[in-house]
Amino acid sequence: MSHRSASKVEPPSSDDVFLADLGIKPELSRRMGPFGNFAISFSVICILAGGMSLFGFGLGHGGPVVMLGSWIVVGFMTLLVGLSLADVVSAYPTSGGPYFMADKLGGPRWGWVTGWLNLLGLLGAIAGIDYGAAAFAGAFAQLQWGITPTDSSTMTIFGCILLVHGLLNSAGVRLVNVLNSISVYWQLIGVAVIVGALTIAPAKHQSVSFVFTHFHNDTGFSSPFYVALIGSLLAGYTFCGYDASAHVAEETTDAQTSAPRGIVRSIWVSWAAGFVLLAGLLFAMQDYAVTQNSATGVPPAQIFLDVLGASGAKALLLVVIVAMLFCGNAEVAAASRMVFAFSRSRALPRWQSWRLVNDRTKTPTRAVWFVIVVPFVLALPALWSPAAYGAITAINAVGMTPAYGIPIFLALRKGRAYQSGRWSLGRWRMPIGVIAVAYVAVITIVFCLPQSTPITTDSFNYAGVTLLAALLLAWGTWLTRGKRDYQLTAAHTAQRSEALLEGF
């Protein structure tokens, strides 16, 4: 006979007690450890996705010197943002991430606007990541079977990828955690394999002078400084998504320290590995013009072809595609938790549905399918207009980056009234935070600058328009729904009227 009583109730963990103190009822399953928390942010940043997808952009917008130089600068500045955001995450380790922090530190309207920016950024990220994976899969199909990719075939592959990610995430956080852990090793070993092959195989390499000093400008703008600014977007777009560690905090053990460490670690590891990857590709590039105008549509694939031949190129392309699939799957997990939390705060239409948690898997399954269907709908304009699709996916960076800066700014504004969590920058919080907020403001403006001239409907950068539309959507929904329905937590209701009067 068992000595354990079937009716015995396990005492709540310290994580759940802390969560309850924030006014949140623990509903999700805490099965993610510190490594898993780091792994989801590292998987979302995914240097093999961002670095590869935007490699051709970098070649035309400043060339090697800007690609590597901006990677160093933007990576360092992102690390400062990550450090500052990690400090706030430690104080508020919830699935809501930036919007929950902004509400706690600045009031409901700050939380509402931050939440909509973060949500639209996450949905745009899923659309961009998985559509990019579909495009790379099309390039592989062309190399392997001679099938020329079309807009409709890419959209079909994109839909299939989303479906798989929906099924995987519906199975529960344990499977997601395993896949993210595999993703870390896949990416790091993948970078080592790619750089190793590109180092050993070529008959010739580019010179050190070329890789670190060559400037190439196809933008039509004459100012090297301006070209360097817009060329920095290769790194700027890649270093997004590390808020994933915050969004899975309610499923992470020792979240007050694991989540902030996950953010910081994911950034510096990506920073180092990404530099090695970009340098390896640039040293191995055989012909600049041929690489830029590759028939595959994917410049890194052309480098693989020139150096390793068709078989080697296909093998390395598969490494990249699998990494992209891991990336998209991790982003779906992060976005679904944000939808779950935002619905818990009654921010989304039909919030009662999206905040439901599956009794068996302890996963917000309906929120998972929300973040599968919406990106597919957002991407449909790509069938008719690449420019329209660019406007949709641009919200990835221009939505998410300000959403990181807002809670940092609000924490600084609190001054001594701000109470750090167990993971804190201490006396460095103020100087690092000020630099971080300034960088967020600058890089957000850079995201919106024209990227080539003459400016046409196809070359126009829709990021600024998309950001304005997102802000108008957030403000409009606040006036029509938010003021009436939104409440951060059930415990927050009694304090809500007073917070509304405080405003910004």
Secondary structure, DSSP 8 states (H G I E B T S, - for coil): --SS-TT------HHHHHHHHTT----S---B-HHHHHHHHHHHH-HHHHHHHTHHHHHHEEHHHHHHHHHHHHHHHHHHHHHHHHHHHHHS-STTTHHHHHHHHH-HHHHHHHHHHHHHHHHHHHHHHHHHHHHHHHHHHHHHH-----HHHHHHHHHHHHHHHHHHHHT-HHHHHHHHHHHHHHHHHHHHHHHHHHHHS-S----HHHHHH--EE-SS---HHHHHHHHTHHHHHHS--TTHHHHTGGGBTTHHHHHHHHHHHHHHHHHHHHHHHHHHHHHH---HHHHHT-TTS-HHHHHHHHHHHHHHHHHHHHHHHHHHHHHHHHHHHHHHHHHHHHHHTT-STTHHHHT---TTT-S-HHHHHHHHHHHHHHHGGGGT-HHHHHHHHTHHHHHHHHHHHHHHHHHHHHGGG----SS--GGGHHHHHHHHHHHHHHHHHHHTS--SSS--TTT--THHHHHHHHHHHHHHHIIIIIHHH--SSGGGHHHHHHHHHH--
